[in-house]
Amino acid sequence: MRMTNDELGNAFPSSFGIRHSSLCFFASLSLFAAAFLTIAGCGGGSGKDVLIYAQSDDPKTLDPTNTDIAEAVHVITNVFDTLVTYDEVTTDLVPSLAESWKTSDDGLTWTFQLRPSVQFHDGSPCNSAAVKLTFDRLLVPLEIPEASESSDGKPGKPPKSDKPPKIEGSGQPSKRRLLAHPHVYDAVRPYQSAYSMIQAVETPDDLTVVFKLKHPSAIFLNNLAMFPASIASSQGLDEYGRNFAEHPVGTGPFKFVKWTRGQQLVLERFEGHWRGPAKIKTLIVVPVQENATRMQRLERGEIHIAEGLSPAELDVLAKNEKLVVQSHEAMNVAYLTMNVEKSPLGNRKVREAIALAIDKKTLLQVGYGGNAQVGVSMVPSTMWGHDKTLEDRPFDLAKAKQLMEEAAVEEGLKLPIKLELSVMNQARIYLQQPLPMAKFLKDSLAAIGIELSIRGRDVSEHFRALMAGEHQLGLAGWNSDNNDPDNFLYSLCDRDNISNAGNNLSRFRSDKLHELLIAGQKEMDQEKRLKIYSDAQRLILQEVPVVPLAHTQIRTAHVRGLVGFQLHTTALVRFRNAHFEAAK
């Protein structure tokens, strides 16, 4: 295949990230790959400056404020930096853009000193104003109150219009409402509640940032290490506006170059990174939806890293002398969410019957080839705060049938009832074979009088629908953001996170659980927090808004000779140290 003389960003053909099955396509791609890899691939010479990473889908946005989808996060964590971050190997917090910090005796004031002379990719300084702007975008209310009409359309004054403005991501037009901040372009801010303890952000000088908290917080520092707190360029936001989502500007080890949706996303080493330049010059991220296709392209040397493969596929690749399969301890959970706002799932007997009807040990064979641990709690067993004394419900079809019959009488229903299960089409670390798992659940629930239909969607659309509460049942999962049980229990089960873009997919509301989880955030004594989170896990197990299914390891495959690419317990994907060994 003939290549153009355009920059490396155009190296891939237009079909690279699209699903194909024809022999002609693969033949032409193989010819192309041979030509490309002579320049950019695994062989010798300057081609070792290019790293190609394949994941199952394209990001929807690269604005850290507006996403919680892994494909976007993989890019964001390499384009942006946070004030604090995780050690390269452990889950210990270490300085990043902030070189030091201190806390007042009452825990209400946190003062951070920024590193001097750090620059964004656009050459502007990373200063306290940029930090404040980042958190303003996270924290401001979604909309401003109605005001007297004005024809000038200035911020804070709704302009005259015959049509109400529509807030992107909110689903429906609003009645005379505007976004409350000039640099908030999308109503979807999945992590807003994670920073609700912040009362104000002050900037006494260019290199000092002061956070005033509403109350002492045990999770505040950990949450600063999460990707939504990535510091964005004020100049970049001014220049690109709502297009910042497709042209991100941070301080990270790689800077954005080009994005052709569905084909490739090109990043380039940022020579001015405060930790020194990355070892790879060009990083190319490509969406390849089918596992089998990612596997084949890795075997042929057309890509260097393949993410999200199934256990069986990884076991095959581990036998290939040209490849390496990495495994690492992880903190995640796969679970079945049940939307309690959709009848008859508001009836606890129905939810408990569903939980009793799932043979989790067999499910682990179907979905993970046995390479996973049975989930009992939403808190992973590898994380502190996991209650090891919890006893899961047994697999008990007889009791499940009895509960369904009782619930049918209470709800005035006739068995069998019809429900829909929403499932993602692409694999995740925590859901490595989602469609076979969905079929297993369909067969399992048929035995207790539930006729299950399966609705598959691509990942971004799947989670959009679940967050908006459009589902009845749904397969979902979560990777740790901050090594704290709050990140699982509060994010996934608290009433604060119910919205059109909230992570409480079951839309479960419990005043008692809310009290526990807020107490856990405020309590600074870890032993007392352990008791709080044990009580919370037991309440969730009792009320059954979710059914924890599995906890998995992180496993990924890459070409032999790639070094410095290291899996992390928090599932962070970081490329700063990745490079190819010199030929021996």
N, C-alpha and C positions, 0 to 999 in steps of 0.2 A: 504494500500500500504506500503510495507516495505521500510524504509529509509536506506540509506547507512550510514556508520560511518564517511563519509567525512565531511569536514567543512560545516557550514551553507550555504555557497555559492552554494552547490550542492543540496539544499533542494527541489528545484522544479523539477518536471519531465520534460523531454525534450519537451513535447508538451504544456507547460504552456502558452507560448506566441503565439501559432499558432491557426489559425481559425479552429474550429471543430463544428459539429452540432449533432453528434450521441449521443443517450441516454447512450450508454455504456461509452463513454468518460466522460460525466458529472457524471455518477455514480462513476466511478473510481476516478475522481478528488475530489468528495465529501468525499469519504473514506480517500483519501490522506490528504485533508484539515483538517479533524478532528484530524488526527495524528499529523500533522504539528503544528496546532494552540495550541495543548496541550503544546508544547514547546515554540512557538514563537508568538502566536497571542494575542487575546483580553482578555484572561483569566488572572488569577493571576500569581504570581511568576515571575521568571526571564524572562519569555516569553515577558514581556512588554518592553524588550530592543530591540525588532525588529519591524520595521515599514515597511509596504509593500505598495508601491505607484504604481498604474496602470495608464499608459497613452496609447494613441492610436497607437503609433509606436515606433520603436527602433531608437535611434540616428544613424546617419551615421558616425559622428565623434565627439570626445570630445575635440578637439583642438579648443579653443575659437576663434582663428584667422580665421577659415575656415568654419564657419556655421552661419546661422541666423534662424535655425529651432528650434521651441519651445521645442521639446522633448530633444534635446541636451542641450539647455540653462537651462532647469530644473535641469540637472545634474551639468553642469558647475558652476552654481551659488552656489552650495554646496561644490564643490571641490576646487574652487579658491576664492581669494579675489581680490578686486580692490583697488586703492589708496584711493578713496573716495566711499561712497555708500549712499543708501537711508535709512533714519530713518525706524525703524521697522513698524511704523504706517503711517507716512506722506511721502510726496515727498521731504522733506527737505534733503539737502546733509549734511552728517556727516563724520567725519574722519573714515578711515579704516586702511589700511596699512600705509598710511601717517597720522601722528598724528597732523600735522599742515602744513600750506602753506602760502605764501605771493606772491604778484604780484608787479612788478615794476610800476612806475607811468605811463609809456607809454603802459602798458598792454602786452608787448612783452616778458617778462621774468617771468616765474612762478617757484618758488623754493619750493620744498616739502621736509619736514623732515620725514624720515621713523621711524617707531617704532623700538626701539632697541630689539634685542634678538628674533625676529620673525623667525621661522624656517619653511621650506618646509616639506612636508611629508617624504621626503627622508633624513631629518636631515641637509640639507645644509642651509646656512643662506639666508634670504630674504634681499638682499642688493640692492644698486643702480645699480650694474651691471646686476642683474636679471631684474630690471625695464627697463633698456636701451635695453636689449635683446628682451624683450616683444614688445617694440615699434619698434625696428628695423625690427622684423618679420612682423609687420603690414605695415610698411612704405616703405621698400626698393622696387625699381622697380621689376616687375615680372621677368625680364630676363636681363642678362648681354649682352653687345654688342659683336658682333663677334670679335674674336681675332685670332692671328696666331695659327695654330694647334700645339698641343704638345701631345706627347704620354704618358705623365705622368698623365694626367687627373686631375691636380690640379685645385682648384677653381679659376675661372676667366680665365681659358684656356680650351676651348672646346677640349675634347679628340678626337683622330682620330676614325672615325666610318663610316661604310657604310650606317648606318641608322640614320636619325635625331632623337634626343631624343624626347620623348613625355612627355609633362607636364601634370601631373595628373589633371583632371578636366577641361582641356582646350579644349577637344574634338578632336583636330587634332595635329599630330606631328608638331614640329616647324622645321625651317631650321637652324640647328646649333645653338641652343640656350640652355642655362642652367638657372636654377633658380639662382637668384642673391645673395641669402643668404644660407649658409649651413643648416640653420634650417627652411627654407621655403620649404615645401614638396608638397604643393597643390596650384594650380593657383587660386582657389576659395577663395577670401578674400572680402566678401560682404560689410564689413564696412571700407575698406581702406580709402575711400574718407572722412569719418567722422573725420579723424585725419590728413587731408592734410594741416591743418594750422601749423603743427609742422615743424619747420626748422631743429632743432637739439635737441638731448638729451645729456646732460652733467652729469658727475658723479664726482664732486670734492672730495667726500669722500664716504665711504661705506653707510652712512645714509642720504646723500643729493642727490637729483635729481633735475636738472635744465632743464626746457623745454624752448627752444628759439622758439618763434612763428614768422611766416612770417608777421602776422598782428594781431591787437587786435581781440579777438574772444569772442563773447557772449556765445558760446556753448562749449568751451573747457572744463571747469570744469565738466559740465553735462556729456559730452562724456566720461570723465574719469571714471564715475560711470557705464558705460555700460559694459556688459560682454565681448566684444572683447578685452577690456583693462585689462582683468584678468591677474595677474602676474604669469608667469610660471617659474618653476625651471630650471635654466641653467644646473644643473647636470642631471635633468631628461631628458631634450632635448638631452644632450650629450649621455646619456645611451640608450635611446629608439629610437632616430632618428625619422624616419617617423612613427614608431609605437607609438609615443607619443599620437597620435590621439586615440589609443586604450588603453593607459596606462598613463593617465594624472597625473601630479604631481603639486599640488598647495599648498597653505597655508590654505585652507578653513576648515570648521568645520568637514568635512568628507573626508576620504582618499579612493582612489580607491583600491579595492581588486580583483575583478574578473568580467569579462564580457563574457557571453555566448550569442552570438547574437541571437535574436529572442526568447530568453528565460528569461534571467534575467541579471541585472547589480547590483553588490553588492558593497556597500560602508560601511566603518566602521568609527566609531567615531575617530577623531584625538585628542588624549589625550593632545597633546601639543599646541592646538589652542590658540592664543594670547588672545582670549576673554573667555577662559575656555572651557572645553569639552562640546560637545552637550549632550543633555539629553537622546537621544536614542543611543544605542550602534551600532546597525546595521540597515542600510537603504537599502532596496531591491527595485529596479525599474524594473517593468515588462511591456512588450508591450502586450496589449490586444486590437486588432483592432476593433472588433465590440462593439458598445455601449451597446447592449443588454447583451453581455457576461460580460462586466465590471460591469454592473448593477447587474447581477445575482451573480457574485462572491463577490460583496460588501454585498449584502443581506445575503449571506451564511457565511460571515465572513472570506472569503479566502484572501481578501485584506482589507486594512484599509482606503485607499483614492482612489476614482475613478475620474479621470480628464476627461473633455471634453464630458459630457453627455448632451443630449438634454433637452430643457425646460420641455417637457412632462415627460421624465424619472425622472428628478429631482423633479418635482411636486409629482410624485408617491413616491419617496424615502423619501420626506419630511414628509409623513404620517407614516413612519416606526419609531416606538419608539426607535429602536436600532441604528438609524442613525441620522446624523445632516447634513442639507444642508446650507452651508454658501453662502451669497451673498455680493458683494462688488462693489462699484463704480469702473469703469475701464476707460482707455483711449485707445480705439482701433477703427478700421474701417474695415468693410467688403466692398469690391468694385468689380466692373466688370472692368477688364483691357482689352483694345482694342489695339492690336498691329498695330500701324500706319504704320509699314513697310510692312504689308500684305494687298494687294489690296482686296476689295475697302475701307479698314478702314482708309487709308490715306485721304479719302474724309470726311471733317468735317460734311457734310450733313448726311452721313451714320451713323456716331457716334452720332449725335444729334437725328436722328430718333430712334436709339436704346434706347437712354436715355428716349425719350418721350414715348416709347412703354412699359415701365416698370411701373406697378402699385405698387409702393413701399409699400404702406399700406397693400395691400393684400400679397405681398411678405413677409412682417414681420410676418403675421399670418402663412404662409406656413413654413417659415424657423426658426421661433423663438417662435411660439405660442403667438405672440404679446408681448413677453418680450424683446423688443429692441426699439431703437429710430431710426426713419428715418434718413438716412445719406444725408446731403446736401453738406457738405465739407469733404475733406480728413482729416481735423483737427477735432478731437473729441470735442463734445460740453462741455465735462468736463475739457478740457485743456485751459489754457490761450492762447489767440491768435485766438481762434475760432471766426469767424465773424458771430454774431447772426443776422446781417441784411441781410445776403444772402437769396435770394429767389430761391427756387428750380424750375426746370422746372415742369410744371404740367403733369399729365398723359393725353396724347392727341394723340389718335390713328389716328385721321384724319390728323393732321399735320405731324405725323410720316410717314404715307403713302405718303403724298405729297412730303416730303423730299426724301424718297426712290425712288420715280418715277423720280424726278429731278436728283438725283445722278446716277440712272441707265442710263439716257440719256447722262450725262456728261462722264460716265465711259465706255459707249458702252456695257452695260450689259442688260440682259433680266431677268426680275423678274419671279419667285423667284430665289434668289441666294443661294448658299450653303456655310455655314460657320461651323466651328467646335468650340465647347466650351470645354475647358479643365477644369476639376474639380477634387478636391482631394476626395479620398475615405473615409478618416477619418475626424471626426468632429474637429473643432477648437473652441476656445472661441468665436471668431468673426463669424465663420461659423458653426453653431451648427447642421445644417442638410443640408449639401452641395448638396447631390443628389436630394432631393425634390426641392431645390431652382433651380438647373440646369433644371429640368423638367418644372418648372414654367416659366423660361426664354425661354425655347424652345417653349412653347405654346404662350407666349407673342410675340415673334419675328415672329412666323408663320403668325400672323395677319398683318404684314407689308411687307411680301414678303421675309422673310429670313427663309430658311430651316436649322435648327440647328441640327447638330449631337453632341452627348455628348461623350467625351473621359475621362474616369476616370483613375486616377493613384494614387498610394500610395503617401503620403504627400511629402517625400523627392524627389521622382522622379517628382512629379507634379511641385514643385518649381524649380527643376533643369531645366525642360523643359521651364518653363515660363521665368526664368532668361536668358536662352540662346536664347529666342525669337522664339521658335519653334511653338508657339501657334498663333491662330487668336484672339479668345476671351478666357478669363480665369477668374474664380472666385478666388479671393485672399483676403488677409487681412493683418493687421499689428497691433501689440501691441506696446505701447509706450516703448521706451528704456530709455528716459531721460527727460520726462516732458517738452519738448520744441517743438513748431510747426515745427522747422527745421527738426526734426526727421521724420516727416511725409512728408512735402512738398519737401524738398531737397532729402531725401532718395528715395522717390517713384516717383517723377516727374521731376527731374533735369537731364540734359544731361550728367552730370558727372557720373551718375550711370547707364549708358548703357554699357553693356559688356556681355560676356558669363556668368558672375556671378553677374550682377548688379541688383539692386532692382527697377529700373525704367522699370517695366514689359511692359509698353505700348511703350517704346522706343521713347518717345515723346521728341522732341527737340524744344526749344524756346529760342532765345537769350534774349528776354525781360524777360521771367521768370527766366532765369539763372542770369541775372543782379539783379533782385529783391532778389533772394534767397541768393546770395553771399553778397549783401548789408545787408540782415538780419543777416547773420552770423557775420559781422564785426561791426554792429551798437551796441553800448553799452547802449543806452538809450531805455528802454523798451517801452515807449510810441511811439517812432519813429519806433520801431520794429513792434508794433501792426499795424501801417499804412502799412508798407511794406508787412506784411503777409496777411492783408486784400486785398491788390491789387493782391497778388499772388493767393489767393483763387478765386478771381473773374476772373482772367485770365484762371485758370484751368477750372472753371465752363463754361466759354465761349468757350474754345477750345475742351472740352470734350475728353481728352485722357483716362479718367476713369469715371466711374459712381459710386459715393459713394452710398452704399446701406443701411448700418445699423451701429449703435454703440450699443454695448451690455454691460451688467454687467458681472462681473466674478462670476460664480457660481460653486461650487464643493460640493461633498458629501463625508462624512467620517463617521467612526464608532463613536458612542457616547462613551465618555470617553477619546477621544483623545483631548488634550488641547495644547495650545502653537503653533498650526498651524494656521497661520493668513494670509488671502488673502491680496494682496497689489495692490494699484491702478496701478502700473506699470506691473502687472502680474508676478512679481518675485515669484518664489516658493522656500521658505526657510524653512529648517527643523531643524535648530539649536536648537530652543526652543520647538519643538514638543515632547510630551511625553504622556503617559497614566496615568490617574488619579489612585491613589491607591484605591483598593476596600474598600467600606465603610462597 
